[in-house]
Amino acid sequence: MATMRVWVLPVTLLLLVVPMTGCVAMDEAVTDDPVTDESEKQWIEDEEEFIDLVEEGICGDLDGDGEVDCPLSGYVPGTTPWWCNSTGIGGHHVDPAYNGMEKGVLTDEECELLTGEFQDAIEWSSQWPTLGDAEEAGYHMVVGYTNGMGTHHAMLGDFRMSDDDFNVDLPHFRGTYLDTEFNHSRPEFLMYSGEDSDSVLVGFAWLVRSSPDSPPEGFTGGNDWWHRHVSLCFQIEEILVLGGDLEDRICENRGGENVVLDDFWMVHAWIVRPWLTHDDVFTNHHPCLTSEGAVFDEGHECWDEGTEHVGHDIG
């Protein structure tokens, strides 16, 4: 892969590791209070209006396939790109911890911090653009392709559920990143468009152990609404999810065993182009990851679907 040049433009430009286009451009000046004066907020319509990405060396043929790649794009402090303005309820897995709460527009300071957090995650995960790359590096498919989500791949190392000291009622994933720590730059799960080796990266998920009554402190801004599964049915030997929140009898009939996960919290972020969810970057599903497979044709109607009130089911 060719080397990218990253240009830092003082004060006016930060770099985000995917081309994220915004909402509706407005001619009004940016105010000091983006929340109360939302009508006067400047919105990013096209980052190319701020900078010639190819001329500046940000875009180029990075993988040698003859196509121009643009993994970096512009973010201008004082504007509100779409990922800093979430709406809806984040899907159907809404935890009671969020009762009475609403998502909304972040402040300029919050947006700048969140942008940096996303940049770190995408930059780190760019090492594994395909499922084949991830599995070659040691990632394990914990959840197979699922409607609305794709796969979930995690780095498990030498961890085995079949070890004698693993307790399905009080699980500890020793030697993995499935723990109490939130690291914005290293999502616990990479999500891919299918189960073939050439399936592409479509999104991320973070999993953090916390109190069942309190979601973890996650991303800047508070729009990251985390969800939980009381339990997941695992094929223990393969560490593969067979279903979510199933009765023991049903799980056993599938050849699995329920693992209690009521104090593990998960959140998704859809920040890999073109798999962006403009109404809520943290929604728990993508409408173009359908039950028949991933839809790559951006002219398909699924790309116009909202994600505010829909979700996913595992198994």
N, C-alpha and C positions, 0 to 999 in steps of 0.2 A: 504494500500500500504506500502510495506516495506521501510525502510529508506535507502537512498543511501549515500555512502561515496564518497565525492568529493576530489580528491587528487590534490594538487597544486604542480607542478614540476617547481622549479625556472627556469626562463629564457626560458627553452626549451619547455614548454608545457602549453597551455591554454586549457580550457575545453569548448566544444561546445555542446549544448543540443540536438543534434541528430547526429548519425553517418553519416557524410558527406564525401564521398570518392571523390578523386580529379581526375585530368586528367592523363597526361602521366608522369611517373617518369623519371627523367633525372639524369645523373651522374655528371653533371657539378656543380661546387660550386655556392653557392648563392652569388650574387653580391650586391653592395650597391645601384644600380640603376635598379630596376626590370622592369622599363618601357622601357628604351633605350637598356637594355641588356636582352631582353626577352628570347633570345635563350639560355642563361645561367641560366635561372630561374629553381629552383627546384620545382617540382610539386608533390602534394600528390597523390599517387596511392592507398594506403591502410593505414588507420590510425593505424591498428594493428601492423604495422612494428615498430611503435614507443613505444608501450606499450601493455602489456597483460591486456586487459580491464576487463576480468573476474577475473584474479588473483588480480588485484589492487582494486577490489570491485566497479568498475565503472559500470560493467554489473552484472546482477543477475535477479532472478525471483522476479520482483518488484510488480507484481499484483497477485501472487499466482496461476497462471494458469499452472505452470509447464514448461513454456517457458522462455528462457533467454532473458531479455530485455536489450537493450543498448541505453539508451537515451542520454548518453554523449559519446563524442569521442574526439580524440586528434587533436589539431591544433598547428603546430609548427611555431612560428614567423620566417620569412625569407623564407617561402614557399608560394606557391600560390594555394590554393584549388579552386575548380571550381567556388564557389560562389563569388570569387574575380576577375573573368575574364568573363565579359558578352559580348556577341556579338549580332548582329542583331539590330532590331528596336523596340523590345519590344512588338510586336504584331501590329494589324492594327489600334489601337487607338493612333496614334502618333500625339501629339499636335504640332502646328506650332512653339511653343517655342523651340523645339528641332531641327529645320531646320539647316542643316549644321553640326550637332554634331554627334559624334560617341561614342559608348561605348567601353570599353577596360579593360586592366589589371590595377588593383589598385597597389599603392605602398605598401610596407611592412607595413608602419604605418597605411595607410588607411584600409588595409585588417585586421589588428589586431583589429582596432576599429569597423569595420563592423561585424566581427565575434562576438565581445562582444554584439553588438546591437541585432544580431539574437539570440544569447544565451538568452538574457533577454526576448525576445518575446516568445520563445518556452518554457522557464521555467515558465513564467507566465501563458501561455495558457494551459499547461499540466494539469491544474485542470479540463479541459473539453474535454477529449479525444473523446467523442461521442456526437452526437446531443442531445441525451437524457440527458446527463450530463449538457450540455449548457442550454437547455430549462428549466430544473429543477432549474437551478441557476438564471433564469430570462432572458436569451437571447431570442430574438424575431427573427423569420425568416423574413427578409426584402426582400430577393430575394430567390425564390424557386430554386430548382435544375436547373441549366442552363448549356448547352453544353460548355465545356472548363473551367468552374468555380466551379461547385458544387453550394452549397447554400451560402448565406451571412446572418450571424446571428449577430445582434447587441444588446447591452444592452441599452434599451430605458427607463427603469424605468417607471415613471408615464406619460411620454410624449405621447400625442395623437395628430395626425394630424387633428382630428375632432374638436379640441378645437377652440373656436371663434377667438382667437388671432393668429392662425396659418395662415400665408399668403403664398399662393402657388407661388406667384411671387417674394417674398423676404423671403424665409423660414429661420426660426431659430429653431433649435432643442433643445429647452430649457431643461436643466436638463440631457442632454446626453453628450457623448464624441464627438459628431459630431459638431466640432467647429473649431476654428482657431489654435488650439494647435496640434503640432506633438509630439507624445510620442512613440519612437521606441519600447518600451517594452510592449505597450498595443495597439495592432491593434484594430481599431474600429470594424472590421468584422472578425469573425471566419468562415471558409469555410468548409463545410462537403460534404461527398461523395454521399449523397442522402437525402431524406426527412424522412426516417424511424429513429426511436430512436437509433438504433444501427449503424447508419451511422458514419463513422470515420472522424476525423479532417484531412484535406488535405492541407490547406493553409491559408493565411492571406491576409487581405486588410486593408489599412489605408486610411482614408478620412479626408481631411483637407481643410478648407475654406481659400482661398487666392485670390489675384488679378487675374482676368481672363487672364491677360497678363503675369503672372509670377507664375510658379509652386512653391510650398512651399519648404523651406529648409528641406530636409528629411534625408535620410541615408548618411553615410559617403561614399565618393567616386564618386558620380555623375552618377552612372549607373542606379539609380532609376528614370526612365522616367515616370512621372505621366500623367494620361489622365483624360478627362472630358466628361460628357454627358451634352448637352445643357439642357435637361430636362429628367425626368423619369416619366412615367405614373404610378400613384399609385392608388390602391384601398384604399381610404382614411381611412375608418373605420378600415381596417385590417392592415394598413401600410405595404402593400405588393406591390412590383413592378410588373406591368403587361407588361411593355415594355420600350424600351429606344428610345428617340429622335423621338417620334411619332407625327404625326399631331393631333391637338386637336380632330378632328372628329373621327379619328381612336381610340384614347384613350377613348373617351366618349363611343364609341360603345363597348368597352371592359368593360365598367362599371367603368372607372377610371377618374382621373383628372391629367393633367400635372403639375408637380412641377418643377420650374425653378432652375437648379443646375449648371449654367454656371461658378460659382466661387467656386465650390467644386471640388477638385482634388483627384484622387484615384491612388494608386499603390498596386500591389500584390507582394508577396514574396512566393516562393515555396521552403520551407525549412523543411517540415515535411516528414520524410522518410515513404514510398518510393516515395512520390510525388515530386521528385526533377526534376528541369529543368536545365540540366547541361550547355546548351549553353547560358542561360540567366535566372538567378535566379529571375529577376524582370519582366519576360514576363507576359502578362495579361491573359494567358490561359494555360491549361494543356491538351495535346492531348489525354490523357486516361480518361478524364471526358467527355465521348461521349454523343451524343444525345440519345443513348439507355441506358445510365447509366455508372457508373464508372467501369473501367476495372482493376481488381486486378491481373490478370494473367500477371506476368512480362515477360512472353515469347511472349505476344501479340505484334504485329507489332507496335502498337501505342507507345510503350515504346522506340522505336528507332526513332520516328519522331522528327524532329527539331521543335522548337517553334519560329523561328526568324521572319517569315513573315505571321503568322496566328493569328487569334484572336477569339473573341466571339461576339455574338449578344444576347441582352436581349430581349426576346419576339418575 
